[in-house]
Amino acid sequence: MIEWKEMSISLKGKNMNSISDHISQILRDHPLKIVISKPVSRQEPCQKIVIDVKTGYYQLSRYTATQVFHENLAEDQLYARCTDYLENTYLRLNAWSREQEYSLALTKKRKILFQAKRNQNPERLAWNPAHNRKKQYILEEGQVIEPLIDMGIFTKDGKAVRSMYDKYRQINRFIELIDDVIKKQEPTHLNIIDFGCGKSYLTFIVYHYLTVIRNMTVTMIGLDLKEDVIKKCNEAARRYGYTGLTFQIGDINGFSCPFDVDMVITLHACDTATDYALFNAVTWNAKMIFSVPCCQHELNSQISTETFSLFTRYGIISERFCALMTDAIRANLLEYSGYSTQLLEFIDMEHTPKNILIRAIKTPGKPRDTRQKALEEALRAIEEFHVQPTLYRLLCGEP
């Protein structure tokens, strides 16, 4: 028999700290799931709130009759949010930890009912300890990585800042996509060009990963058009002691490379700038290409089709379809050029729609018929939708 702890209380009375005391007790047990329900007012649009533990944060979901709204919370935000909900808006909170099940409720007579008992059925939770264990990132916490500190992602002692955890995960994801290739090829030296490097946060991180974590010798050039940006980046590289990393003012189109290129990186090069970067990479016979395209407007201004007019009738559909077709054609043209190409998710869609990364690895001896098939697929799309992609023009001439 479970005994209830009961205490008379007014929602706006002096003993309100009792709610916060119980919530503190629950949160000290690191709950895996919290459900807040029974709104005080019938006019409250959100009938239920569900809070689930994630890696490094909690996800709060507010449910209306027809929609659900998501929000990410740091652990230190959870106490204030739960207390506010129970003091002002809702009458019930249920929570589950690995060992315990909690129930905190307010009766119609404004009494607190609190219950804690052993969780007899932990497997009913969506949470699984194997799924929630700490992920082993390549850029592990505890390392002093100066660019991450300057970006505000790491503290000075190498701990990830909770509010920047999504960005920390995104950067690790990009490094993982490179590491998948590096650990198979195991090169000892790389020559790298980073087109449109901007403020070069990822440029610095890639250089750190290759030289410090992979212990490789790297010669790397970051290229951008903004003189002030290049100046600051060169100053930062000197400050970090990254002797193999330099930055130059230059245009993606027509850049003359001073060495044989092993890797080309292009992040968020706008519209056709990505095509020129990919063309240069192919021309230089680069062994690896990592490209995150941005703002694919070119085909959207050209597209015309009677057979598939459904894709052009609605503006937002046309825009998204053209962006996807642009990257699909690019991938096939890289296949035709002798690369094994993948289109991979770089960032979760909830953070940005610009979430496709093109990863192309030079594959000597790629069968001619495989390459020709990739070209023919691209040509059929080009002809059907009456478009003239820049990368096709650069590699093959006018359609």
LINDA-V325246 format. One record per residue. N is the residue number from 1. PHI is phi in radians with two decimals (* if undefined). D_FIRST is the distance of its C-alpha to the first C-alpha in whole Angstrom. Layout:
N_PHI_D_FIRST / N_PHI_D_FIRST
This chain:
1_*_0 / 2_-1.61_4 / 3_-1.58_6 / 4_-1.48_10 / 5_-1.58_13 / 6_-2.18_15 / 7_-2.61_19 / 8_-1.24_22 / 9_-2.75_25 / 10_-1.73_28 / 11_-1.03_28 / 12_-1.97_32 / 13_-1.55_31 / 14_-1.34_31 / 15_-1.55_27 / 16_-1.03_27 / 17_-1.06_27 / 18_-1.06_23 / 19_-1.08_23 / 20_-1.14_26 / 21_-1.09_24 / 22_-1.15_20 / 23_-1.13_23 / 24_-1.05_24 / 25_-1.07_21 / 26_-1.10_21 / 27_-1.22_24 / 28_-1.12_24 / 29_-1.55_22 / 30_0.90_25 / 31_-1.08_23 / 32_-1.59_25 / 33_-2.64_24 / 34_-2.29_23 / 35_-2.15_24 / 36_-1.97_25 / 37_-2.59_25 / 38_1.01_25 / 39_-1.06_29 / 40_-1.11_29 / 41_-1.80_33 / 42_-1.21_34 / 43_-1.44_37 / 44_-1.09_35 / 45_-1.18_36 / 46_-1.68_34 / 47_-1.42_31 / 48_-2.67_28 / 49_-2.20_29 / 50_-2.06_28 / 51_-2.09_28 / 52_-2.00_29 / 53_-1.32_30 / 54_-2.19_33 / 55_-1.35_36 / 56_1.63_36 / 57_-2.86_35 / 58_-1.96_32 / 59_-1.83_33 / 60_-1.75_33 / 61_-2.11_33 / 62_-1.80_33 / 63_-1.83_33 / 64_-1.69_36 / 65_-1.17_36 / 66_-2.21_39 / 67_-2.40_39 / 68_-2.34_37 / 69_-2.07_38 / 70_-1.86_37 / 71_-2.64_38 / 72_-1.71_37 / 73_-2.15_36 / 74_-1.29_36 / 75_-1.02_33 / 76_-1.32_34 / 77_-1.63_34 / 78_-1.20_31 / 79_-1.05_29 / 80_-1.08_32 / 81_-1.20_32 / 82_-1.14_28 / 83_-1.09_28 / 84_-1.07_31 / 85_-1.06_29 / 86_-1.30_26 / 87_-1.38_28 / 88_-2.19_31 / 89_-2.20_30 / 90_-2.19_27 / 91_-1.96_24 / 92_-2.53_21 / 93_-2.39_21 / 94_-2.05_19 / 95_-2.52_19 / 96_-2.31_19 / 97_-1.93_20 / 98_-1.09_21 / 99_-1.89_18 / 100_-2.11_15 / 101_-2.15_14 / 102_-2.08_15 / 103_-2.40_15 / 104_-2.19_17 / 105_-2.41_18 / 106_-2.03_21 / 107_-1.42_21 / 108_-1.12_24 / 109_-1.55_24 / 110_1.15_24 / 111_-1.80_21 / 112_-1.53_19 / 113_-2.06_15 / 114_-2.18_14 / 115_-2.38_11 / 116_-2.34_12 / 117_-2.53_10 / 118_-1.15_12 / 119_-1.30_14 / 120_-1.42_14 / 121_-2.44_17 / 122_-1.12_20 / 123_-1.23_23 / 124_-1.25_22 / 125_-1.23_23 / 126_-1.18_27 / 127_-1.23_27 / 128_-2.30_29 / 129_-0.94_29 / 130_-1.18_32 / 131_-1.43_34 / 132_-1.80_33 / 133_-1.10_34 / 134_-1.05_37 / 135_-1.26_40 / 136_-1.53_43 / 137_-1.38_46 / 138_-1.14_49 / 139_-1.57_50 / 140_-1.28_47 / 141_-1.13_45 / 142_1.77_47 / 143_-1.42_50 / 144_-1.60_53 / 145_-1.92_54 / 146_-0.99_56 / 147_-1.06_57 / 148_-1.18_53 / 149_-1.17_53 / 150_-1.14_56 / 151_-1.37_54 / 152_1.44_51 / 153_-1.51_49 / 154_-1.95_49 / 155_-1.33_48 / 156_-1.14_51 / 157_-1.69_49 / 158_1.51_48 / 159_-1.73_45 / 160_-1.23_44 / 161_-1.31_44 / 162_-1.00_41 / 163_-1.22_43 / 164_-1.90_45 / 165_-1.14_43 / 166_-1.07_44 / 167_-1.13_48 / 168_-1.04_47 / 169_-1.14_45 / 170_-1.10_48 / 171_-1.11_51 / 172_-1.08_49 / 173_-1.06_49 / 174_-1.11_53 / 175_-1.13_54 / 176_-1.08_52 / 177_-1.15_54 / 178_-1.36_57 / 179_-1.07_55 / 180_-0.96_55 / 181_-1.50_59 / 182_-1.05_60 / 183_-1.22_58 / 184_-1.47_59 / 185_-1.52_63 / 186_0.87_63 / 187_-1.26_66 / 188_-1.80_67 / 189_-2.49_69 / 190_-2.36_68 / 191_-1.82_70 / 192_-2.25_68 / 193_-2.02_69 / 194_-1.98_66 / 195_-1.41_68 / 196_1.04_67 / 197_-1.21_65 / 198_1.04_65 / 199_-1.31_63 / 200_1.25_62 / 201_-0.99_58 / 202_-1.26_58 / 203_-1.02_61 / 204_-1.09_61 / 205_-1.18_57 / 206_-1.08_59 / 207_-1.08_62 / 208_-1.06_59 / 209_-1.01_57 / 210_-1.23_60 / 211_-1.52_62 / 212_-1.59_59 / 213_-1.44_56 / 214_-1.61_59 / 215_0.98_62 / 216_-1.84_64 / 217_-1.60_68 / 218_-2.31_68 / 219_-1.99_70 / 220_-2.33_69 / 221_-2.08_70 / 222_-1.72_68 / 223_-2.09_71 / 224_-2.69_70 / 225_-1.57_73 / 226_-1.63_72 / 227_-1.10_74 / 228_-1.16_71 / 229_-1.15_68 / 230_-1.07_70 / 231_-1.08_72 / 232_-1.15_68 / 233_-1.17_67 / 234_-1.13_70 / 235_-1.12_69 / 236_-1.15_65 / 237_-1.05_66 / 238_-1.16_68 / 239_-1.13_66 / 240_-1.37_63 / 241_1.35_66 / 242_-1.53_66 / 243_-1.20_70 / 244_-1.58_70 / 245_-1.99_68 / 246_-2.31_71 / 247_-2.21_71 / 248_-2.31_74 / 249_-1.42_75 / 250_-3.09_76 / 251_-1.68_75 / 252_-1.01_73 / 253_-1.34_76 / 254_1.54_79 / 255_-1.17_78 / 256_-1.68_80 / 257_-1.46_77 / 258_-1.47_79 / 259_-2.62_77 / 260_-1.21_76 / 261_-1.64_73 / 262_-1.66_70 / 263_-2.42_67 / 264_-2.09_67 / 265_-2.05_64 / 266_-2.48_64 / 267_-1.98_61 / 268_1.01_61 / 269_-1.19_65 / 270_-1.31_66 / 271_0.90_67 / 272_-1.31_70 / 273_-1.03_70 / 274_-1.09_67 / 275_-1.10_70 / 276_-1.15_73 / 277_-1.13_70 / 278_-1.13_69 / 279_-1.09_73 / 280_-1.07_74 / 281_-1.05_71 / 282_-1.14_73 / 283_-1.06_76 / 284_-1.40_76 / 285_1.08_74 / 286_-1.04_71 / 287_-1.33_69 / 288_-2.41_65 / 289_-2.27_65 / 290_-2.22_61 / 291_-2.31_62 / 292_-1.94_59 / 293_-1.20_61 / 294_-2.61_61 / 295_0.92_63 / 296_-1.40_64 / 297_-1.54_67 / 298_-0.97_70 / 299_-1.24_69 / 300_-1.13_67 / 301_-1.50_71 / 302_-1.98_73 / 303_-1.03_70 / 304_-2.73_72 / 305_-2.74_71 / 306_-1.56_72 / 307_-1.13_70 / 308_-2.06_67 / 309_-1.08_67 / 310_-0.96_64 / 311_-1.33_63 / 312_-1.94_66 / 313_-1.22_65 / 314_-1.88_62 / 315_-0.95_62 / 316_-1.19_59 / 317_-1.20_59 / 318_-1.04_63 / 319_-1.09_62 / 320_-1.25_59 / 321_-1.08_61 / 322_-1.15_64 / 323_-1.12_62 / 324_-1.18_60 / 325_-1.14_63 / 326_-0.98_65 / 327_-1.26_63 / 328_-1.14_63 / 329_-1.14_67 / 330_-1.01_67 / 331_-1.07_64 / 332_-1.17_67 / 333_-1.19_70 / 334_-1.21_68 / 335_-1.03_68 / 336_-1.07_72 / 337_-1.47_73 / 338_1.74_71 / 339_-1.94_68 / 340_-1.56_64 / 341_-2.08_62 / 342_-2.26_59 / 343_-1.88_57 / 344_-2.13_54 / 345_-1.32_51 / 346_-1.63_52 / 347_-2.29_49 / 348_-0.96_46 / 349_-1.03_47 / 350_-1.20_45 / 351_-1.62_47 / 352_-2.87_51 / 353_-1.30_53 / 354_-1.51_55 / 355_-2.07_53 / 356_-1.82_55 / 357_-1.98_57 / 358_-1.62_60 / 359_-2.00_60 / 360_-2.19_63 / 361_-2.06_64 / 362_-1.05_68 / 363_-2.18_69 / 364_-1.02_72 / 365_1.36_73 / 366_-1.07_71 / 367_-0.97_73 / 368_-1.07_75 / 369_-1.19_74 / 370_-1.17_70 / 371_-1.14_72 / 372_-1.17_74 / 373_-1.10_71 / 374_-1.09_69 / 375_-1.15_72 / 376_-1.12_73 / 377_-1.09_69 / 378_-1.12_70 / 379_-1.11_73 / 380_-1.10_72 / 381_-1.18_70 / 382_-1.06_72 / 383_-1.27_75 / 384_-1.13_72 / 385_-1.78_71 / 386_0.93_74 / 387_-2.02_73 / 388_-2.30_75 / 389_-1.11_72 / 390_-1.06_74 / 391_-1.12_73 / 392_-1.13_74 / 393_-1.05_78 / 394_-1.19_77 / 395_-1.49_77 / 396_-2.16_79 / 397_1.63_81 / 398_-1.11_81 / 399_-1.12_79
